[in-house]
């Protein structure tokens, strides 16, 4: 279970998304939106940079864990009508998948 350390941030982000949709706090919405936009930008930059793709290493974390976390994020955001952020997470999910395929992971 060494891979659990690799997904701590992703699990924390999923928890923060759940907290944000359930909370009336507006500042947490901005944090989620900002983080989501940053992740989308970084995933796009990774996919377009061959040097970075070559340095990607195979993670010990099973790929399905990330798919489940991204799916939970998209579903939760969609159920609570956060359409823009849900669309951003679909993009993050897709770009992550493409980067893994392109890197041969």
ABEGO torsion letter per residue (X at the ends): XAAAAAAAAAAAAAAAAAAAAABABAAAAAAAAAAAAAAAAAAAAAAABAAAAAABBBBABBAAAAAAAAAAAAAAAAAAGBAAAAAAAAAAAAAAAAAAAAAGX
